[in-house]
Amino acid sequence: MKYIVLFLFANFISYAQITTEQLNIMPWPQNISLSEGSFALTKNFKVNITGAPNSRVFSGATNFLRRLDGRTGLFFNQGFVTGLNEVPSAELQINCVHNGKIELYEDESYLLDITKNKITINATSDLGALHALETLLQLVQNNSKSFYFPISKISDFPRFTWRGLMIDAARHFMPVDVIKRNLDAMAAAKMNVFHWHLVDDQGWRIEMKKHPKLIQMASDGNYYTQEEIKNVVKYAEDRGILIVPEIDMPGHGTAILTAYPEIGSKVVDVNINSGEKEQKFTQIQSYNLERNSGIFTPTLDPSNPKTYQLISEFFDEVCPLFPGRFFHIGGDENEGKDWDSNPAIQVFKKKHNLANNHELQTYFTMQLIPMLKKHNKELMGWEEIMTKNMSKDAIIHSWKGINEGVPAGKSLVDAVKGGYKTVLSNGYYIDLVYGVEDHYTVDPMPKNVTLSEEEKARILGGEATMWSELVTPTTIDSRIWPRTAAIAERLWSDQSVTDMISLRKRMNVFSFRLEELGLNHIKSREALLRNISNNQKNESLVDFSNICEPLKKYSRNAEGTEYQTYSPFTLFADACIPDASDALEFNKVVTNYLSDKSIENERVVVGYLNKWTKMNSDLNVLSQNAPLIQPLLPLSKSLNDLAEQLLLKINKKQNIDISILNELLEKCNSKEHADVELAVYNSLKKLVQA
């Protein structure tokens, strides 16, 4: 009898009722209800699919099984899901009504019903079923000996149809494996648009069989073959993701003009003395790939018929590689300097009654629309393409904001009021390395602005942008994830889902789970820190990286000249990430201490301060055989000096001159060491001012 009671008690503990607050689903579903009890996982767990889905659901279900088996170690008997109704008695039944299309406005909803003995997924399309499988993976619970799903019902659908991520493969080339693992992460976050930035001043990244000069002269040998692109497109489609390619023009044109200088806008007057008299000739400017970051003048010539001939030929070769409906032509940051200095272009403007360069760019962009329509493509461009004469068929990609004092005609609100469909990226620039809260609080649907239902419908959604001037294949994952999961939630979940505490908890679990997909955002940091420490025992360096963050808003690379495309990105700033973990925890500790100066709260604050004084000492020792640590020492010393004074004030109850504390505090606010900043500065300031 004793053993029966113990068994029943253990069983009760195993399947005790959990609450929604304990779940780590991301993005958070539209509707969820929990009931008592659970579905216990065993090695006999199987999947069956019915309906009329796309074949991608079979590989999706197989991947789900492998990931679930990897987490649980149960050695499932079912290996692959290959056809309809293979296992009618399976515990997981997936029914898809029709074949999902990889396009906007497709039904991505799903119903997930977990009972004690059966799990059912009902979805209009296989796209919804794939989302449901991701949610189901996130629902896995465990006790000390087993894994299970809580009995629950979820009905879910996305708030916006465009939930995108842009990766720039032009500034730093990103190999296929980098793209694929990020597509896997996107699918896990229920994102559905991958914007592939393929051409910019620093490189052309598409194999061109009819125009080989582009890869011979403008790629440094780093480009995607056409077969690789087709493979990536198929990989994305199998995960329900649409790919939107981008070739930036007419500005950001250095790579194109390196191969075809004859369509450039800059001309050079050359004086030649023939012996009798001096003659003036106009010579075509030559171009070389750009190695720096920033905005550059090389611009395609909109007055030259050969410009349009070549672009049309480029589209003829590139468009068939991407079956999706949208093609991004960039159109941003064209300063028009080379247009202003070209007499032939000025004559062209007058001939066509174009008042300024903005109207000239509109003329240029309008010539591209029929070229793309020939391939059933819709033109998309950054908001600079929008003028009164721009076709309403164009999609405006807003990167300068919703309505925050930007020039008239360049905000998301002006776009939708002007009749344009639009996608928001302002607030989602993850390369700025802002903390997750800065992105999570941005919503594509503007507040305090009156829009009609028709105008609201033109807001397609949003897109996180990962420009690659300061990232490499090693570091890009840590700059995208896990923060992009918060953006994905903003684009999927109800507008009322805004709890930062819940977000951080769920995002930490999501981040850890991305490792099963091959993401290296966590482990790559460890490799960088090993390099910096010269493979020495480096706990102090790890501790310092957990309270430092990279300089924000492009200030790490002022004027775009400190770092070239070939510079080392293996430094301390590359190992540090936004939302430094110990800085977040220290802020909580300080908040608790200032509201209640109990012995326990004081002990925790003192523990951090002591930790940092020891860290500083250890970093100095470590630096004796690690030159890359030397640039960190001044900032570490500033923190050490302030920590010592605060210890005297808090621990020893000594009176410290406030001017001394403020002077030391401001040294901790320095942005001049190793391209990082102390993320604990604001919390330290609270302590000093208390």
N, C-alpha and C positions, 0 to 999 in steps of 0.2 A: 504493500500500500504506500509506503514511504516513497518508493521509486516512481509510482504512478503520479503522486502529488508533485514530485519534483519535475517530472516530464511535462505535466500540465502547466506548471508555473513557468517553465522554460519556454513552452510554446506560447503562453500568454505574453511573455516579455518579447519574444521574437516578432509577434505580429500585433504589438500594441498600436493603437490608433495614432497616426501621425497627422500633422496639420499642414495646411498649405504653406505656412511660414517655413516649414522644414524642407520644402521641395526646392530643387535647384533648376527649374525649367527656365530656359532662355532661348528666344524671347518668351515673355510671359503670355500664356494663351488668353483668348478672349473670355472663355467661360470654363471653369473647372469646379467640380464638386467631388469631395472625398467621402467614402463610406467606410465603415468598420470592416476589417478583414484584409486579406491579401491573396495574391496569386503567387504560389511558390514555384520557382524555377527548378527544373530537373534536366538531366541530359536528354530526356525524351521530348523536350520542347521542339516543336516544328511549326513551319509556316506554310500556309496555303493561300493561293491567289485565285480570285475569280473575277469575272467581268470581261471588259474589253480594253485593257490598258496597253500603253506602249511597252515594248520589251524592256525599257530601262527599269521598270519596277522589279524585274527578276534579279538583275544585278544589284539593285538597291536593297532588296530583301536579303540577298546573299551577303552583301557587305554588312548589313545590320546583324545577321547571325554571327559573322566572324568577329565583329566588334563586341557583341554581347558575350560570346564565348571567351574572348580574350579577357574580359573583365571578370567573368565568373569562374573560368577554368573548369567548366562542367563537361567538356568534351561532347558537345551535342552530336547526336546520331545523324542529323541532317547536315549535309555539307553544302549543297548548292540548290538554289531554287531556279528551275529552268523552264517551267511551263505552267499552263493553267490547270488548276484543280488536281495537282499531283498528289496532295495528301488531304483528302476531304475531312479526315478526322483531326487535323492539326489544331493545336490549342490557339494559335494566332491565325485568324481568318482576315484576309485583306480583300475587299471588294472595290473595284474601280469601274465606274460606269463607262468612261470612254478614254480614248487616247489623248493625253494632254499635249498641247502644242507649246513650243518654246517661244512665247510671245507675250506681250502685255495683255492684261485683262483676262487672262486665263483663270479659270476657277481653281484656286489652290487650297480650298477649305477641306476640312476633314472632321470626322467624328471618331473619337477613340473611347471605347467602352471596355473597361477591365472588370471582370467578375472573378469569383473564386476559382473557376475552372476553365474560363475562356476569355480570350481577348479578341475584340472585333474592331477593325478599322474600316469605315465606310468613307469613300471619297469620290467626288464627281470625276476627278482625273487622277492619273498616277502621280501627278505632281503633289497633290494633296496627300496621297499615301506616303510619299517620301518624307514629307514634313512630319506626318504622324509617327513614322518610324524614328525620326530624330527625337521627338518628344518622348516616345516610349523608352528610348535609351536613357534619357535624362531622368526618368521616373524610377530607375532601378534603385532599390534599397537593400540593405543587408543588416544582419546581426552577426554574432561571432562565428556562425557556422553556415549560414545560407544566404541566398539572394532571393528577392521577391519584388513584385509590383504591388503598390497599394490599390485596393479596389477604388475605382474612380471613373468619372465620365468627363471628357473634355470635348468641347466644340470650339473650333478655332478657324481663323481666316486672317489674312493680312489686311492692315489698314490702308497701305499704299501698294500700288502695283509695281513701282520701280524701287527696288531695294538693292542699291548697287555698291560696288567697290571698284575703284580705278587703281590700276598698278601701272606706273610709268616704267617701261622697259627701255626707254631711249637714253636717259641720262646714265643709268647703270643697267646693263643688260641683265635680265632675270631668266635663267635657264628654265627649260620646260618643267623640271621637277619642282621648282619654286612656284611656278604658276599652278601646277596641278595640286600641290598640297594646300595652296590658298583657296582653290576652288572647293576642295573638300571642306575646309573650314567655313567657307561661305555657305555651303549646303547645310552644315551643322547649325549655322545661325539663321537658316531659312532666308538667305539672300538669293536674289535671282537674276541680277545683271552684273556681268563682269565687263568693265570698260578697260580695254587694252590700249594704252597709249604707246604707239609703236614707232612714231617718227617725231623727232625734235632736232634742235640745233646740234645735239651731241651724237646723233646716229639714226640711220635707217635700218630697221630690224626685220624686214620682210624679204625673203628670197624673191628676186624678180628675174624670171627667165628671159623675158623680152627686153628688159632694161638692166642688164647685169652690172652696168657701171655703178648703180646705186649700192650694191653690196660690195663691189670691188673697191670703191673709193670712199664710201660713206658709212661703213659698218664696223671697221676695225676687225672684221672677221666674226663679229658677234651678231648673228641674225637667226631667225627661225626659218627653217626650210618650209616650203609649202606643205609637205607631208606632215611636218610637225604641227603646223597650224591646224590642218584638218583633224589631226589626232586630238589636239587640245579642244577644238570645237566639239568633237564627239564626246570627249571626256566631260565637258561642261554640260552638254545636252543630257547626258546620262544622269546628271545631278540636278536637272531642271533649271539650268542657268543659261541665259542668253548672253552672247558675246557681242559687244559693240566695239569695233576697231576705231582707232583714231590716227589720222595722218594730219598733223597740224600745218595749216597754211592760211593766209599767205605769209604771215610772220613766222618766227621760229623756223626759218627756212634754210638754215646753214647746210644741213645734211643734203637736202635736195640740190642745192646750188653748188655744193662741192662736186657733184656728178654732172650737173647741167648748169654751168654758170651763165649760159646764154639766155636763160629766162630770169636772171636776176635783175634787180632794179637799179643797182649802183653802177654808174659809169664813171670812167676816169678820162679826163682830157689829157692828151699827151702831145707835147710840142716836139716836132722833129725838124731839124735844120738840114735841108737838102743841099746846102752849099750856096745857093743863090738867095733863097728866102725861107723863112720859118713857116711851117704849116702845122695846123692843129687837127688832130685826129681823135676820135672817140674810141676808147678801148674798153672791152668787157672786163669787169672786175673778176679776179679769181677768188676762190673761197677755200677754206680749210675747216675741218670739223672743229666745233667749239669744245674746249676742255674745261671751261669755267661754268659757273652757274649764273643765272640772271637773265636779263632781257637784252637781246642783241638786235642789230639793225638789219641783217640780211633778210630780204623780203622778195617774194615772187613778183614779177612784173605783170600787172593786170592789163597792160596795153599791148602786150605781145601775143599774137595769135598762137605762137608755138607753146606758150605757157599752157593754154587750154588744151592744145593737142596732146601734150605730154600728160597732163593731169587725167584727161579722158582715157589715155592708154594705161596709166597707172590703175585707175578704177576698173578698167576692163580686166586687168589681171588680178587685182586684190579682191574686188567685190565677190566673185564666185567662191572665194575661200571662206566667206562668212555668210551663212544662209539667213541670218537675222535681218530684220527690216531696217535697222538703224546704222548710220555711218556718221561718225563724228569727224568734223573737219577742223576742229580747234577754233581758229579765228581770233585768238586772244593776243593781247599785248603787242599789237602792231603799232609802233610809234610813227611809222610813215616817214622816217628821216630820209631813207633812200628814194622814196617817191618824191619828196620835196626837192631833192637835188637833181632829179632827172628831168631835163627839158622836154623830152618826148612824152613823158607821163603827164606833165603839166598841160601840154597841148591836147592830149587825150582827154583829160578832165574837162577842159573847156569845150571840146567838140561834143562831149556827151552831157554837157550841162550838169556836171558833178561839182557841187559847191565846196566840198572838203574831202579829206581822206576817208572819213567815215562813209560817205556816200560812195566813194570809189571802192571801198572794201565791200559794200553792199552789192555793187555792180559785179565785183569778182565772185562773191558768194553765189549770187543768182545764176551765174553761168554754170555752177557746179550742180545745181538742182536737177536739170534734165540729164546730166551725165549719170547721176545716181539713180534717178527714176528709171533709166534704161535697165538697171539691175534690180528694180523693185525696192530701192532703198530710200529712206527718209533722211534728210539732212539734219544733223544736230551740231550745235556749236556753242562755244562759251558766249556769255551774254554780250560781248562786244559786237556780235554779228547783228544784233537787233537794231533796226532803224525803222522809220515809218514806211519804207519801201520794201522791207524784207518780207518774203513770202510767209504767210501764216502756216504753211506746211512745215516750216522749220521748228525744231525743238530747241528752246533756249535753256542752256545749262548755266544756272545762276551761281556764280562764285563770289560775288561782291556783296551778297546780303539780301535780306528780305525787304527792309525799308529803313536803312540806318544812315541816311544822309549821303548815299552814293549818288552820282550824277543822274539826272532825270532820264528815264528810259532804260535804266540798267538794274532795276531791282526786280525781284520775283513778282512782287505785286503789280508793277507796271507791265510785266510780261503777260500775266494772266488777264489783266484788264485789257491788254492790247490784242487778246485773242490767241496768244501762243500757249502751247503746252510747255511745261517747264519742269526742270529737275533741280533741286537745291543741293549745293555742296558747301556753301558758306556755313561755317560752324562745324563742318565735318572734315576739315583739313587735318588729318591725323599726322601729317609730316611736321606740323607745327609743334608737336610733342606737348600739347596741353594735357591736363589731367582729364579723366573720363567725365567728370561733372560738366566741364565746358561743352562737351559734345552732347551729353545726355539731355541737357536742358534746352537744346535747340530743336524746334519742331518745324517741319516743312509747311504746316498750316499756320499762317501768320495770325497772331493775336492782335486785338484792338484794331483790326482792319475789317471793314464790311465788304464781303465778297458774295456774289450770287452763287447759287448752286452750280451753275454752268462754269463760273470762274474757278470755283473750288475744284471742280472735276479736271481742270487743266493742270493742276498740281499733281504730277505723276508720282512724286516721292522724293527720295534723296539718294545721295551717293557719297560715300567716304572716298577721299582722294589721297593716294599715297605717291607723292612725287619722290623721285629717287636720287636727287642730287646728293643726299647725305646718307644713303643706305646702300648696302650691298646684298647679295644673296644670303650672306651670313646673318645680317642684322635686320633684314626687312620684316621677318615674322614678328620680331619684338616691337616693331614700330606700328604694325597693323593690329596685332592681337595682344591682349583681349579687348582693348578699347572699342574696336569695331563691332564687337558683339553688343555693346550698349547702343550704338547707332542702329544696328539691326533691330534691336528691340523698339527703339523709337519709331522705326518705320513699319514694324509689324503690329505691335501691341496697341491697346487702347490708349488714348491720349492721357488718361488719368493715372496710368502706371508710371509713377515718378519717384518712388521711394529709393533714395540713394543707399541707405543701409542695406536694404534688400538687394539692390543691384550689385553692390560690391560683394556681398556674400555669394550670390549666384554666379557672378562673373569669375570669381576665383575658382569655383568648381569647373565652370565651363573652360577656363584657361587650362587647367590641369588635364581635362579630358581631351583637349585638342592634341595632346601628345600622341594619342593612339592613332591619329591621322597623319603623323609624321611631321607636324609643326615643330620647329626648333626654337621657338621664342624663349623658352626657359633654358634649355641646355646650351644654346649658343652663348649665353651670357657667361656660363661657367667656363667655356673654352676661352673666351676673351679675357676673363680675369686670370686664368692660368697663364696666358701669354704675357699679360701685364706684370704679373708677379714673378715671371721667369721660372714658372713651375715650382714655386716654393709654397709652403703651407701658408694659406692666404685668408684666414678667417677675418682678419682686420680689414682687408681689402673688400671682402664681401660685405662686411658691416658698413663700410663707408659707402659702397654702391647702393645700399638700402636706405640711405638718407640723402643721396644726391640725385639730381635729375639733369638731363641735358639742357643747355640753354634753349630757350623757346623762341618761336616766331622768327626763325632764320637768323637770329643774332649770333648763332654759332659761326655762321659763314658770312660775315658782314661784307656787303657788296659782291658776294659770290666769288671772291678771289682767293680766300685762304685755302680752300679745298678744291682741287681739280678732280676730274673724273678718275684719275689714276692715283690719287692720294691715299694714304693708309686710313682705313676706317676700322681700326683694331684697337682704338684707344679707350680710355676710361669713359669718355662721354658716349661712346658706342655701346659700352656695357651697361650704362645706366639707362633707366626707363622712366617714363612718366608714372605718376602715382607710386612713388617710392614707398615700399611696404612699411619700413620702420617709421618713416615720417608720418604716415597715416595713423599708425598706432600711437606714436608719441603725441600727436595732436589730441587723441582721445584721452590719453593719460593726463595731459596738462589741463584739459577741460574738466576732467573729474577732480583733479587736485585743487583747481581754483574755485570750484563750487563746494568742495568739502576737503579741508586740509587735515584729513585724518592721518593717523600714523601710517596706515596701509597705503593710502594714496601718495603720501610723501615718500614712502619707501620705493614705490615704483618709479617716480620721477628721479629720485636719487640714483636708482639702478641704471637708468639710461645715461645720466651724466657721468657716472663712474665708468660705464662701458665705453664712452667716447674718449675719456682721458686715457684709458688703457689702449684703445684703438690707435690713438695718435702715437703713443710710445711704440706700439708694435709696427705701425707703418714706417716709422723712422728706421727701425731695425731691418724691416723687409726691404727698404729702399737701398740698403747697402749693396745688394746684389740684384737690383731691379731698377734700372734707370727710368723706366716708364712711370714709376711711382713718384719720382721727384716732383713733377708738376702739381701733384696733389697735396704736398706737404704744407704749403702756406695756408690753404683753406682748412686742412685738418688741424693745424696749430691754432687758427682763429677760433675754431669750435672748442678746442681743448682749453684755451685761455678763458673763454666765457664760461665753460662748464665748471672749471675750477672755482671761479668767483661765485657762481650760483650755488655750488656745493657749500661754500663757506656761508652763504646767506641762508640756504634752506636747511642744511644738515647741521652746521655749527652755530646757526642763529646769530651770525655776525652782521653788523651793519656795514654795507658796502656802498661807497659813494655812487650815486645813480649815474653820474657823468662817466665814471669808469665803465660801468655796465653798458651804457649806451655806446660808448666808443668801441668796446669789444663786440657789441651786437652788430654794429654797422660793418665791421670787418667780416662778419659772418654773412653779410649780404653781398659780398664781392662776386662779380661775374667774370673775373679776370684770370681764373685758375682752371686749367684743364677743360675749358668749355663746359663746365657744369656749374650748378648752383646748389646751395644747401636747401633742401626741401623742408628742413625743420626750422627755418628762419622765423616764420610767422609764429610758430609755437614758442620759440625762445623769446620772441618779442613780448608775448603775453606774460611769460614768467618774469621778464625784466620789469615790465610795467606794473606788475601786480603789487 
